[in-house]
Amino acid sequence: MEYLFLGLAIALVIGFEFVNGFHDTANAVATVIYTNTLKPTYAVIWSGICNLLGVITSSGAVAFSIVSLLPMELLVKADSSKSLMMVLALLTSAIIWNLGTWYLGLPVSSTHTLIGVILGIGLANSTLSTGQSWWDGINWLKMQEVFLSLIISPLLGFCGAALLLLIAKALIKQENLYKATAAEQTPSLGIRSLLILTCTGVSFAHGSNDGQKGMGLMMLILVILLPSSFSLNMDTSSQEIAQLVTTSQAVIPVFTSQIPKSSVYDLIFENSQIELTNFLKPQGQLNENTWRSLASESQLISNSLSLSSNFVDLSDRDRAQIRNDIYLVASAITKLENQQQLANLDQQHLLIDYRKQLDKTTHFIPYWVKITIAIALGAGTMIGWKRVVVTVGEKIGKEPLNYAQGAIAELVTMTTIGTADYFGLPVSTTHILSSGIAGSMVANQTGVQSNTLKNLLLAWFLTLPVCILLGFGTYTISLFAVHLQFLGLS
């Protein structure tokens, strides 16, 4: 039964990325197809290859940024069956919304879809759990960071494309660049090269950012269902483990120095996991038990890893326990850093280095996962590109897309996504490119189609609330169905 759920969950992740290809990856090829720079078949194959390279070379920071938005108990994994239901509800809800909007030809954001569903599931989880407030299931600090990136990036797309087009028109006096593309007319070699280059950049950037979302969800499923193989990075060398043991010991005095001298305490604190879990919740406050718990968990990590020079020799139970310890300590240090609580410590750099060492053991993505996600993205693009391409090429502006607008919109898009990828922030390729094209249309004084703009804005604004309801409802129904089945079996 476990392998049946594993197959279903992986199939849903692949399905999500496949549908994502309909939306976001189609934006990357819209300009080269619409301007007759490349035939559709060649464009989607080339975009698929660039997406594959972007996924394979990605750092994984965005993947774990998305995963960190999920409820804490899912990540610390107190109940694997509940965690699995959360992931299945998340993927099912996201696929439903993405398919529906694709059918209508609306280029909505798969990133917004995922975040809306995660919000819904987090709210449902905390609402249905005893002893929790309804807002406890959301990592609000991380959510605020993600929301800012999602709001600012389309504005950068709009303003950046408008400004660049005005600069280009002032410096480059080629009238054919700024005229609507004639049907069946093939651009010159120079223009084709420029458009292919920007398409390549957007495809690569899309793979390095959007592709990571599927990778993060895939890894979460593997950790839940196959913890013996994926709880920890089995490729961690004995030297790295030894260094982690040494650093764990070195940070303990730093943590204990924050505990009042008058306090009496044991180094191993029995409630350390509970204390850190509570601290990592939105309302969690720093107190002396937080520092005591960090010292205790660091001692436990050191003790556990001192027994073996590699993770392979550890028992399945020990791997799961060490992963939870590592995740809690690393997340707590991250929260302390974001709250500027480390600024006054003499050993601030030691703690940050410690967190990075911890993250290396749990923040890893095997190559086969990256390749699987990349293939799903490429296949989705090849099958479902046409609806979104027509919207981007013809329905945003009052005049069809011209060469300069296409190249500039894609240039701004690839730059914005690349910057967000560097900082580990998820952004929407769809929103940035669509905003960039709209900005270029305004700068070119051709205007935008009000009906299309209304539909796009409506779809953008509806995505979050609808997906919150979808996530809330799907997860609640799943819990209810499992409860009924349990009552039937008993």
Secondary structure, DSSP 8 states (H G I E B T S, - for coil): -HHHHHHHHHHHHHHHHHHHIIIIIHHHHHHHHHTTSS-HHHHHHHHHHHHHHHHHT--SHHHHHHHTTS-HHHHHTS-HHHHHHHHHHHHHHHHHHHHHHHHTT----HHHHHHHHHHHHHHHHHHHSTT--TTTTS-HHHHHHHHHHHHHHHHHHHHHHHHHHHHHHHH---GGGGSB--TT----HHHHHHHHHHHHHHHHHHHHHHHHHHHHHHHHHHHHH-HHHHSS-TT--HHHHHHHHHHHHHHHHHHHTTS-TT----SS-TTHHHHHHHHHSTT----HHHHHHHHHHHHHHHHHHTT-SSSTTS-HHHHHHHHHHHHHHHHHHHHHHHTT-STT-TTHHHHHHHHHHHHHHH----HHHHHHHHHHHHHHHHHHHHHHHHIIIIISBSS--BHHHHHHHHHHHHHHHHHHHHTT----HHHHHHHHHHHHHHHTT--B-HHHHHHHHHHHHHHHHHHHHHHHHHHHHHHHHHHHHHHHH-
